[in-house]
Each structure stands twice: as structure tokens, then as C-alpha cells.
Amino acid sequence: MGFHPGGKWEVKRWPADHFTVLARSLSERRGFRVVVLAGPGEEPHREALRRELGDRAAYLPVLPIRETVAVLSALDGVVVNDGGIMHASVAVDTPTVGIFGSSEADIWFPYGSFGPFAAAYEPIECRPCHLHACGHLSCLRRLAPEAVEAKLVSVLEAAKTRAAGR
């Protein structure tokens, strides 16, 4: 299972402790091994997970985009913040859950009807605000790891069903 905890703006990065809770649940309850990816300049987000998860996950170095996409295509699924890697994951048909904070999933994640893909966001009164900075980040903090896990299980099941029908 791939995790990409990076993102250009804080309003697009689900908290590291939420990724940690999700990783522990996926490994302990579902037997998944987590692989953490990072892009250039996103190493601190990868390292935040390493501090919490230790050897419960594998941590890839920053890779060129072609290699990153090759890794994405080999994963069972991906949980990724809204950004370019999310779109790349969908492009290679990897079951994907895209995390949304301030931006609008209806606009930036039109993939739900095309495959095993789902947007995860918390519908709170101030979102979508489309801001690049925020003082409270409630849209991300309130998005529970259990809700993201439920979306992930759903897209993985959809992928299995789709594969069985081929």
C-alpha cells in the first residue's frame, strides 16, 4: 500500500499522525505493508512517518517521476494528498484515495466513475475555501483515518470486482 504524505501547501497535507494511524491499522488489521513515497522537497513529510512507524513501513528515496510512476503502478493501492502524484496514480489505474483539504474534490478529482478511485474529505462549513494557507486546518484534521480506510477498502474491493469481470 502506497502513501504519499507530501504536498506543496499545508492545506493539502493530511496530518502525519493520521497517516500513522492508518498505516498501523492497515498493517495490523489487514496485513498490508506500507511504502512511503516523497517528491523533491517533501522528505520531511516522509521522515515524519518514519519517526512514528519505524520498520512498519518501507521508505523510498526521492525518485525521478518515471520511476515514481512505475512504483505507483505496482502498488495494490495508494493514499495520497491532492496533487500531481494523485493524478499519476489514477493515470496508471492504481486504486487511489485522494485526500482533499481546502480544494474542491468535485473539480480536481473527477475519477470516481472511471475506476477504483475515491476522494476523501470532511464536509465542514468552510470548505472548499481554495486557500493556500489556513489557521486551523479543520478540513484535514477532522478527516478521520477510519473514514479514509473505509474509502480505501471500498476502492480495493471495486478493483477486485473489476478484475474478476475481465
KACORVEN-V12683 format. One record per pair of residues at least 24 apart in sequence whose C-alpha atoms are under 10 Angstrom apart, sorted by the first residue. I is the first residue (numbers start at 0). GAP is how many residues later the second one is. If there is no record, write none. Layout:
BEGIN
i->[I/I]
gap->[GAP/GAP]
END
This chain:
BEGIN
i->[0/0/0/0/0/0/0/0/0/0/0/0/0/0/0/0/0/0/1/1/1/1/1/1/1/1/1/1/1/1/1/1/1/1/1/1/1/1/1/2/2/2/2/2/2/2/2/2/2/2/2/2/2/2/2/3/3/3/3/3/3/3/3/3/3/3/3/3/3/3/3/3/4/4/4/4/4/4/4/4/4/4/4/4/4/4/4/4/4/5/5/5/5/5/5/5/5/5/5/5/5/5/5/5/5/6/6/6/6/6/6/6/6/6/6/6/7/7/7/7/7/7/7/7/8/8/8/8/8/8/8/9/9/9/9/9/9/9/10/10/10/10/10/10/10/10/10/10/10/10/10/10/10/10/10/10/11/11/11/11/11/11/11/11/11/11/11/11/11/11/11/11/12/12/12/12/12/12/12/12/12/12/12/12/13/13/13/13/13/13/13/13/13/13/13/13/13/13/13/14/14/14/14/14/14/14/14/15/15/15/15/15/15/15/16/16/16/16/16/16/17/17/17/17/17/17/17/17/17/18/18/18/18/18/18/18/18/18/19/19/19/19/19/19/19/19/19/20/20/20/20/20/20/21/21/21/21/21/21/21/22/22/22/22/22/22/23/23/23/23/24/24/24/25/25/25/26/26/27/29/31/31/31/32/32/33/33/33/33/33/34/34/34/34/34/35/35/35/35/36/36/36/36/36/36/36/36/37/37/37/37/38/38/38/38/38/39/71/75/75/76/76/76/76/76/76/76/77/77/77/77/78/78/78/78/78/78/78/79/79/80/80/81/81/81/81/82/86/88/89/89/89/89/89/92/92/93/93/93/94/94/94/94/94/94/94/94/94/95/95/95/95/96/96/96/96/96/96/96/96/97/97/97/98/98/98/99/99/99/99/99/100/100/100/100/100/100/100/100/100/100/100/100/101/101/101/101/101/101/101/101/101/101/101/101/101/102/102/102/102/102/102/102/103/103/103/111/114/114/114/114/115/115/115/115/115/115/115/115/115/115/116/116/116/116/116/116/116/117/117/117/117/117/118/118/118/119/119/119/119/119/119/119/120/120/121]
gap->[25/26/31/32/33/34/35/56/71/73/74/75/76/77/78/94/95/151/30/31/32/33/34/35/55/56/57/69/70/72/73/74/75/76/77/78/87/92/94/31/32/33/34/35/43/46/54/56/69/74/75/76/77/78/94/31/32/33/34/35/38/41/42/74/75/76/77/78/79/81/82/94/31/32/33/34/37/38/39/40/41/42/43/44/74/75/76/77/94/30/31/32/33/34/35/36/37/38/39/40/74/75/76/77/79/31/32/34/35/38/73/74/75/76/77/78/31/33/34/73/74/75/76/124/73/74/93/122/123/124/125/91/92/122/123/124/127/130/70/71/89/90/91/92/118/119/120/121/122/123/124/125/126/127/128/129/68/69/70/71/87/88/89/90/91/118/119/120/121/125/127/128/32/67/68/69/70/86/87/88/89/124/127/128/66/67/68/85/86/87/107/123/125/126/127/128/129/130/131/30/33/122/125/126/127/128/130/29/30/31/32/33/34/36/31/32/35/36/124/128/31/122/123/124/125/126/127/128/130/29/30/33/34/60/61/125/126/129/28/29/30/31/32/33/36/37/125/31/32/123/124/125/128/57/122/123/124/125/126/127/26/30/33/34/122/126/28/29/32/33/120/121/124/123/126/127/29/30/28/123/24/25/44/24/25/24/25/41/43/44/24/25/36/40/43/24/25/42/43/24/25/26/31/34/35/43/48/24/25/30/47/24/25/26/29/46/24/24/80/83/39/40/75/76/78/79/82/39/74/77/78/39/40/41/69/70/72/73/39/40/38/39/26/27/37/38/25/24/28/24/25/26/27/28/24/66/61/62/65/57/58/59/60/61/62/63/64/65/55/56/59/60/51/52/54/55/56/57/58/59/50/53/54/41/44/49/27/28/39/40/43/26/27/28/29/30/36/37/38/39/40/41/42/24/25/26/27/28/29/30/31/32/35/36/37/38/24/25/26/27/28/29/36/24/25/26/43/40/43/44/47/36/38/39/40/41/42/43/44/45/46/34/35/37/38/39/41/42/30/33/34/36/37/29/32/33/24/27/28/29/30/31/32/26/27/25]
END
